[in-house]
């Protein structure tokens, strides 16, 4: 049946429809497109890949009406030039290149009209589809997860909030010249428009055929940054969409884009992961299980045999951290995790969900794994992690983004 349905022509039609729908529906396609070939055939993942930066964009007249509502009727006088054709178009908004009267080269993200109004219904429709498909076990209360999904998408649709997160990351990485974060243009930023400096760079996926040392360095930087976000900053950009990362060949910098899904990480959550990783690296299974319980991954609602399967999954997931250098392009870890996950998924009596905050952290972990696999990188992950395991979170994560 899957061979009949998942033909390239049908997937192309699906991608076209998701690109037209935008919003939450398109994000589902983006998540599917990040597959590194373990779940989807490569040609199908390639068709879906355009969803990461190629939605249907607004016609010029609609664009002008959105900008007039945000900036007033004389907004064009602020610019030497404003290219009405977007340089990128994604799930919530599209990006335009512009030059101010003062000579500032800007990238301006403009939100599609009606995105915020459609979020709740989009999430409800996806939830209804999951229930009808039988993918959600009966009796499992997914209401907290759906409520959090709606909240997260509403936050992503607030470009004023994203601008503040962009500025926070710019400050945090001011002393890290290997990264480039666009500079916020606060005067032109509103709830529906985000203005920032335009930065050069090629899509990070284009490095797939680059020399091995460049692929390794890029992923070393991104994985190291992920650990800093969790354990040092107390602030994590949790959307690992590949389109959010670029590489500037002229400077060697990794360019970071799109901070809409930024979340504060509470010190207790960071310390919980620290305890889990310490136990996992030490091969301490009782300690690992205790840490997983403390984080909410396990509970007495999970039968003992399924807890054993979940612990096997955890042990497999620790392999990259224990290896002196982990080769993301030459291992079968994802396949083994998939098989165990399917075995767990066939059981319908599980009535337990971990805390919602862990889903966002795990999404970032998974996204970095998929990107490293796409680039076939080789990284000494343990060396990046060890410095964070003996220090408690030092940043103040109490402030809201």
PyMOL commands that set and color helices and strands:
alter all, ss='L'
color gray80, all
select helices_A, chain A and resi 2-5+8-21+23-33+42-52+60-71+75-78+115-133+143-156+159-172+186-188+204-209+212-233+242-244+267-282+285-295+304-317+319-322+333-345+356-375+381-386
alter helices_A, ss='H'
color red, helices_A
select strands_A, chain A and resi 79-82+88-89+93-100+105-111+179-181+193-197+202-203+235-237+245-247+254-256+262-264+326-327+378-379
alter strands_A, ss='S'
color yellow, strands_A
deselect
rebuild
show_as cartoon
